[in-house]
């Protein structure tokens, strides 16, 4: 047999096998070529088949297959060659094709005609199918009016009584598409990546963002902005398109942490040039804790006014009443730690000068006579608030009282007390003060004033007597 005869015989055999292919049959083949409108599929001994390129494109219009890929489809025609389809057209599908689609798991097209009890009535070919509410979409709670009259692709989940009882699911196909896309999308979700998504839901602790294919990440409320945010809905609302940065990806739990403030300039980058110790700035109290008040100097820059910087009031946590959340007042910068992003501040009392705090602290030197407020009582003495962050100890021996005296009654909490600074330890910031020294100094001053008056009185009396004697001895004038 010649080579020509062998080729002819092979073609003839292939054509005979091609004729044996029946409409509605599910076959599998390899894509061997891509034309302008169709793709050519090698279906083995059955010959070469064609399938519309439109059926091989995704929702964005991109081809989902390439030459060499294997696909599964249903034979929709054998006239003039084998024609395949991966989605059975609702107008041409037969009962047999529906059953084949059910067996092969292939999608079929159907039109949502009306709402019925528990779901929707779907027209598929000459048959009517049923799609439960839960199977019409991946998003729960959608309005029926959004689907009535629409043509969707469905998967047949039940096929009974020769096609008279058909259960359909659109959700199964959508979830399958999501899973296929999810693997590709997850490859792009890595720490540091900037991704645009859509807000799926908002909770008290943040917002869940859909990054595509059903993959969601959490945008925690603390990552929404540099300033403190109390209500996540101020930043994100369901349906909003939002660009975020991937912070962390937990491969074990598949949890994704997102950030929004990382795409904004860090306000702390300018703190060094904007603030310095000794300056007075206006701030807003954002919250109060047991150890102090947090003060927002600008969005994203928060300082702490420690409880020790407030003058005692005589009541437990009485200082907190002077700075409830929302208070706007003047605060002096005490210290700045750029590395830890911490700023210490002190409330500047209303009516006090801008240099009052610094002047008060600078005056606390040995020998200085200052006025403070009684902070607390201890068995060994009394603590006296002298300036923000500066508290001195007045030992019992320096109170000027006897051992039997009631210290709490003599020095009520929150009351003013004048003391003399005896010792200042700069390293440990220990300050020793004395009320007794003030009393001793006042007594010594009174003694000096008394002796000065006595000396002045004696001198004046002696002078008057001498003047009288000189007048008496002076000869009379003629």
Secondary structure as UniProt FT lines:
FT   HELIX           3..19
FT   TURN            23..24
FT   STRAND          26..34
FT   STRAND          38..42
FT   HELIX           44..46
FT   STRAND          48..52
FT   HELIX           53..56
FT   TURN            59..60
FT   TURN            67..68
FT   STRAND          70..77
FT   TURN            79..80
FT   STRAND          82..85
FT   STRAND          87..88
FT   TURN            90..92
FT   HELIX           95..104
FT   STRAND          107..116
FT   TURN            117..118
FT   STRAND          119..124
FT   TURN            125..126
FT   STRAND          127..132
FT   HELIX           133..135
FT   TURN            140..141
FT   HELIX           144..146
FT   TURN            147..149
FT   STRAND          151..160
FT   HELIX           161..163
FT   STRAND          165..169
FT   HELIX           171..188
FT   TURN            191..192
FT   STRAND          194..203
FT   TURN            204..205
FT   STRAND          206..212
FT   TURN            213..214
FT   STRAND          215..220
FT   HELIX           221..223
FT   HELIX           232..234
FT   TURN            238..239
FT   STRAND          241..250
FT   TURN            251..254
FT   STRAND          255..259
FT   HELIX           261..263
FT   HELIX           267..270
FT   HELIX           271..274
FT   TURN            277..278
FT   STRAND          280..289
FT   TURN            290..291
FT   STRAND          292..298
FT   TURN            299..300
FT   STRAND          301..306
FT   HELIX           307..309
FT   TURN            316..317
FT   HELIX           318..322
FT   TURN            325..326
FT   STRAND          328..337
FT   TURN            338..341
FT   STRAND          342..347
FT   TURN            350..351
FT   TURN            354..355
FT   HELIX           356..362
FT   TURN            366..367
FT   STRAND          369..378
FT   TURN            379..380
FT   STRAND          381..387
FT   TURN            388..389
FT   STRAND          390..395
FT   HELIX           396..398
FT   TURN            399..400
FT   TURN            403..404
FT   HELIX           407..410
FT   TURN            413..414
FT   STRAND          416..425
FT   TURN            426..429
FT   STRAND          430..434
FT   HELIX           436..473
//
